[in-house]
Amino acid sequence: PPHIAVIHQYMREMMAGGGKMILGSDSHTRYGALGTMAVGEGGGELVKQLLNDTWDIDYPGVVAVHLTGKPAPYVGPQDVALAIIGAVFKNGYVKNKVMEFVGPGVAALSTDFRNSVDVMTTETTCLSSVWQTDEEVHNWLALHGRGQDYCQLNPQPMAYYDGCISVDLSAIKPMIALPFHPSNVYEIDTLNQNLIDILREIEIESERVAHGKAKLSLLDKVENGRLKVQQGIIAGCSGGNYENVIAAANALRGQSCGNDTFSLAVYPSSQPVFMDLAKKGVVADLIGAGAIIRTAFCGPCFGAGDTPINNGLSIRHTTRNFPNREGSKPANGQMSAVALMDARSIAATAANGGYLTSASELDCWDNVPEYAFDVTPYKNRVYQGFVKGATQQPLIYGP
């Protein structure tokens, strides 16, 4: 529902559950943390489902993602996701396979955290992802009025996998995926220690991406040894979730984003999330710091909103930073770029006036009030037309 929820958050809140399978038309269709096998397919495959046809694929390989440890308070789901993507994308380790998140580290993560990691598995080129479930997931579904949709999922004692990715959550550091792909991953501290060399490589790559018609200049954004970015965005199915926005507010409460070129926009992922953030005073904290609050919208993920300035660098907790996806037009000599980061480090950067800052430099991450879901915005605005055939109704077209 437009501006009421981004599709994947709505599906998490209202549809996904244990033992289900969902095919979606968007590539980031992922609800594995709730026990749903979700796959993004093209429109043609979805039409086949409407015609009661089958979904035919080869039996996929299954790779275990074995989680141990517990992330540091300043490490968020995007940091974990980017670390995994950086490790497996280039070698194709999970291509067209199912990633199965298991191990004692799963219990250290909230459902919100798991959801934000899960949606990013698309960027590994895997087919789908699914997680072992526990009482934490049961409580999350019950909070959303769907406790009956919980199903406990665990690997069998002698489960056999086609591969394994071992992740020590306690070893993950705040990460950044530089242009022009989510796999171009560095620890933020490593980038800050090697700014000139790494940024020069990105500039060279920008000329190749633009076929020589435009060039992204990054070295001119280094001021007193720090990288100054021009925009921050926290949005969508990966960034706009409740705990990510809470974390951003914790970093910015009583602070200022500054009145220079840097700007920050925050898009809560659904109206229920937005409403609870407003009730808790979080929206006021963000607005007071200079952030712009927008409605649920996927726009920053594909260049339909908050396009950066020409030659600008935007840091975003969204899903992708592919070339030109943010709105660049290199054929017209215009180019900007996106780096992916977690909401915590984006907020730390905002609190530092746009100078790239790791969330590890702040100590404000522990205060996360319990979320209160209220379905009222959906009841009062979302039309439920499933299995209510109205074939005589005329289609209403957009402009």
C-alpha positions in Angstrom: 0.0 0.0 0.0 1.6 3.3 -1.2 3.1 5.3 1.7 1.5 3.0 4.2 4.2 0.4 4.1 7.0 -0.8 1.9 6.0 -4.2 0.5 8.4 -6.4 2.4 7.6 -4.8 5.8 3.9 -5.3 5.1 4.4 -8.9 4.2 6.5 -9.5 7.4 3.8 -7.8 9.5 0.7 -9.3 7.9 1.6 -12.4 5.8 4.8 -14.3 6.5 5.0 -17.1 9.0 6.6 -20.4 9.8 6.5 -23.1 7.1 5.1 -20.8 4.4 6.4 -20.1 0.9 5.9 -16.8 -0.8 6.8 -15.8 -4.4 7.1 -12.1 -5.0 7.8 -10.0 -8.0 10.6 -8.0 -6.3 14.1 -9.4 -6.0 14.3 -8.6 -2.3 11.4 -10.9 -1.4 12.9 -12.4 1.8 11.0 -13.4 4.9 13.3 -16.2 6.1 13.7 -14.9 9.6 10.0 -15.6 10.2 10.4 -19.1 8.8 9.1 -18.4 5.3 10.8 -19.5 2.2 10.5 -16.4 0.1 11.8 -16.0 -3.5 11.8 -13.0 -5.8 10.8 -13.9 -9.3 9.8 -12.2 -12.5 6.2 -11.2 -13.3 5.8 -14.1 -15.7 6.3 -16.6 -12.9 3.7 -14.9 -10.7 1.2 -15.0 -13.6 1.8 -18.8 -13.7 0.8 -19.0 -10.1 -2.4 -17.1 -10.8 -3.2 -19.7 -13.4 -2.5 -22.5 -10.9 0.6 -23.6 -12.7 3.7 -24.9 -11.0 7.0 -23.2 -10.1 9.7 -25.4 -11.6 13.3 -25.1 -10.6 16.2 -27.4 -10.1 16.7 -28.6 -6.5 19.0 -26.0 -5.0 22.1 -26.5 -2.9 21.8 -25.5 0.8 24.6 -23.5 2.6 24.6 -23.2 6.3 25.3 -19.7 7.7 26.5 -20.7 11.2 26.3 -17.8 13.6 28.2 -17.7 16.9 28.8 -14.9 19.4 26.9 -11.6 19.9 27.3 -8.4 18.0 28.7 -5.3 19.7 26.0 -2.7 20.6 27.3 -0.4 17.9 27.1 -3.1 15.2 23.8 -3.3 13.3 22.2 -5.7 10.8 23.6 -4.0 7.8 27.1 -4.5 9.1 26.5 -8.2 9.5 24.9 -8.5 6.0 27.7 -6.5 4.3 30.4 -8.7 5.9 28.7 -11.8 4.5 28.1 -10.3 1.1 31.7 -9.2 0.9 32.9 -12.7 1.7 30.7 -14.7 -0.7 29.6 -12.6 -3.7 32.7 -12.6 -5.9 33.4 -16.3 -5.6 29.8 -17.2 -6.2 29.7 -19.4 -3.1 26.0 -19.3 -2.6 24.8 -18.5 -6.1 21.3 -20.0 -6.7 21.5 -21.8 -3.4 19.5 -21.5 -0.2 21.2 -19.8 2.8 20.1 -21.4 6.1 20.9 -19.3 9.2 21.6 -21.6 12.1 23.8 -21.8 15.2 23.8 -20.3 18.8 24.4 -16.8 17.5 20.8 -16.6 16.1 19.4 -16.3 19.7 21.5 -13.2 20.2 19.6 -11.3 17.5 16.2 -9.7 17.7 13.6 -10.5 15.0 14.0 -6.9 13.7 17.7 -7.5 13.4 17.2 -10.8 11.7 14.7 -9.3 9.2 17.2 -6.6 8.2 20.0 -9.1 7.6 17.7 -11.5 5.8 16.5 -9.1 3.2 20.1 -8.4 2.1 20.8 -12.0 1.2 19.6 -11.2 -2.3 22.9 -9.4 -2.8 24.8 -12.6 -2.4 23.0 -14.1 -5.5 21.4 -16.8 -3.4 18.0 -18.2 -4.3 16.5 -17.7 -0.9 17.2 -17.7 2.8 15.6 -19.2 5.9 16.4 -19.1 9.6 16.0 -21.4 12.5 13.1 -20.0 14.6 12.7 -19.6 18.3 10.5 -18.0 21.0 11.8 -14.6 20.0 10.1 -15.1 16.6 7.0 -16.5 18.2 6.7 -13.3 20.4 7.2 -11.1 17.3 4.4 -12.8 15.4 2.2 -12.7 18.5 2.8 -9.0 18.9 1.5 -8.6 15.3 -1.6 -10.7 16.2 -0.4 -13.8 14.4 1.0 -16.0 17.0 -0.7 -18.9 15.3 1.6 -18.5 12.3 4.7 -19.5 14.3 6.4 -22.7 13.5 9.6 -23.9 15.1 12.2 -24.6 12.6 15.6 -26.2 13.4 18.1 -28.2 11.5 18.1 -31.9 12.1 21.0 -33.2 14.4 22.8 -34.7 11.4 21.8 -32.1 8.8 24.0 -32.2 5.7 24.9 -29.0 3.8 26.5 -28.2 0.5 28.7 -25.6 2.2 29.0 -23.5 5.4 29.7 -19.9 6.2 31.0 -19.4 9.7 30.2 -16.0 11.2 31.5 -14.8 14.6 29.1 -12.0 15.3 31.3 -10.6 18.0 34.1 -10.0 15.4 31.9 -8.0 13.0 32.9 -4.3 12.8 31.0 -1.3 11.4 31.1 -1.8 7.6 30.7 0.3 4.4 30.0 -1.0 0.9 31.6 1.6 -1.5 30.3 2.3 -5.0 29.4 0.5 -7.1 28.2 -2.8 -5.5 27.1 -4.1 -2.1 30.1 -6.5 -2.2 32.7 -3.7 -2.4 33.0 -3.9 1.4 35.5 -2.4 3.9 35.5 -1.9 7.6 34.8 1.8 8.1 38.0 2.1 10.2 40.0 0.5 7.4 38.6 3.0 4.9 39.4 5.9 7.2 42.9 4.7 7.6 43.5 4.3 3.8 41.2 7.0 2.4 43.3 8.3 -0.5 44.2 4.9 -2.0 40.7 3.5 -1.8 38.9 6.6 -3.0 41.3 6.8 -6.0 40.3 3.3 -7.0 36.6 4.3 -6.8 37.2 7.3 -9.0 38.9 5.2 -11.6 36.0 2.7 -11.5 33.5 5.6 -11.9 35.0 6.5 -15.3 34.6 2.9 -16.5 31.0 2.8 -15.2 30.2 6.0 -17.0 31.9 5.0 -20.2 34.0 8.1 -19.9 31.0 10.4 -20.1 31.2 11.5 -16.5 33.5 11.2 -13.5 32.8 10.9 -9.8 35.2 13.0 -7.7 35.8 11.7 -4.2 39.3 12.9 -3.3 38.0 16.5 -3.1 35.7 15.3 -0.3 38.6 14.6 2.0 38.8 17.4 4.6 41.5 17.3 7.3 41.9 13.6 6.7 38.2 12.8 7.0 35.7 11.9 4.3 32.8 14.4 4.1 29.6 12.9 2.6 26.7 14.9 1.2 23.7 12.9 2.2 22.4 10.2 4.6 19.4 8.0 4.0 17.8 5.4 6.3 14.9 3.7 4.5 13.1 0.8 3.1 12.8 -2.9 4.0 16.4 -3.0 5.3 16.9 0.3 7.0 13.5 1.7 8.0 12.7 -0.9 10.6 11.9 0.1 14.1 15.1 -0.8 15.9 17.3 0.9 13.2 15.3 4.2 13.5 15.5 4.0 17.3 19.3 3.6 17.1 19.5 6.6 14.8 17.5 8.7 17.2 19.7 7.6 20.1 22.7 8.9 18.3 21.1 12.2 17.3 19.1 13.1 20.3 20.1 16.6 21.3 22.6 16.7 18.5 22.6 18.4 15.1 23.0 17.2 11.5 24.4 20.7 10.7 23.3 23.2 8.2 26.0 22.6 5.6 25.7 20.4 2.5 25.0 17.2 4.5 21.3 16.2 4.9 19.6 13.2 6.5 16.3 11.6 5.6 14.6 8.8 7.5 11.8 6.7 6.1 10.1 4.4 8.6 9.2 1.2 6.8 5.5 1.2 7.7 2.8 3.4 9.2 2.5 1.2 12.3 6.3 1.6 12.8 6.0 5.3 12.1 3.1 5.7 14.6 4.9 4.0 17.4 8.0 6.0 16.8 5.9 9.1 17.0 4.2 8.0 20.2 7.6 7.4 21.8 8.9 10.8 20.9 11.5 9.4 18.5 10.2 11.3 15.5 10.5 14.6 17.4 14.1 13.7 18.4 15.1 13.1 14.8 13.3 16.3 13.5 14.9 18.3 16.3 18.3 17.1 15.1 17.6 18.3 11.5 16.5 15.0 10.0 13.7 14.9 7.4 11.1 12.3 8.2 9.3 10.8 5.2 6.6 8.2 4.7 7.2 4.5 3.8 8.7 4.5 0.3 11.1 2.4 -1.6 12.3 5.4 -3.6 15.9 5.7 -2.4 16.5 2.1 -3.5 15.9 2.9 -7.1 16.4 6.7 -7.6 12.8 7.8 -7.2 13.5 10.1 -4.3 16.3 12.0 -2.5 18.6 11.9 -5.5 22.0 13.1 -4.4 23.5 16.3 -5.7 25.7 16.1 -8.8 29.1 14.6 -7.8 27.6 13.8 -4.4 28.2 10.8 -2.2 25.2 9.4 -0.3 25.5 6.9 2.6 22.4 4.7 2.9 20.9 1.9 4.9 19.1 0.6 1.9 19.5 -2.5 -0.2 21.6 -1.6 -3.3 24.3 0.8 -4.5 24.4 -0.2 -8.2 25.7 2.3 -10.7 23.1 5.1 -11.6 20.5 3.5 -9.3 20.4 6.6 -7.2 19.5 8.8 -10.2 22.8 9.6 -12.0 22.7 10.5 -15.7 26.3 10.0 -16.9 25.2 10.5 -20.5 24.4 14.1 -19.4 27.7 14.4 -17.5 26.0 14.0 -14.2 27.2 11.5 -11.7 26.7 10.7 -8.0 27.1 7.5 -6.0 25.9 5.6 -3.0 27.8 3.8 -0.2 25.8 1.3 2.0 26.1 1.5 5.7 24.2 0.6 8.8 21.8 3.2 10.3 23.9 3.4 13.4 27.0 4.6 11.6 24.9 6.8 9.3 23.5 8.5 12.4 27.0 8.8 13.9 28.1 10.4 10.7 25.1 12.8 10.8 25.9 13.7 14.4 29.5 14.5 13.2 28.2 16.9 10.6 28.6 14.5 7.6 32.2 13.4 8.3 32.3 9.6 7.9 32.1 8.2 11.4 31.9 4.6 12.7 29.2 3.9 15.2 31.9 2.5 17.4 32.9 6.1 18.2 29.6 6.6 20.2 28.2 4.9 23.3 24.5 5.3 23.1 23.1 2.1 21.6 21.6 0.2 24.5 18.3 2.1 25.0 15.8 0.3 22.7 12.2 0.5 24.1 9.9 -2.4 23.4 7.9 -2.0 20.1 4.1 -1.7 20.2 2.5 -2.8 17.0 -0.9 -1.3 16.2 -2.8 -2.6 13.1 -5.2 0.4 13.0 -3.5 2.2 10.0 -4.0 -1.0 7.9 -7.5 -1.6 9.1 -8.5 2.0 8.2 -6.8 2.3 4.9 -5.7 -1.0 3.2 -8.3 -2.7 1.0 -8.3 -6.4 1.3 -9.4 -7.8 -2.1 -7.9 -11.3 -2.0 -10.4 -13.9 -3.2 -13.0 -11.2 -3.7 -13.3 -11.3 -7.4 -14.7 -8.1 -8.9 -14.0 -8.6 -12.5 -16.6 -5.9 -13.6 -14.7 -3.1 -11.8 -13.0 -0.8 -14.2 -9.2 -0.4 -13.8 -8.1 3.0 -12.6 -4.9 4.0 -14.3 -2.2 6.4 -13.1 -1.0 9.4 -15.0 
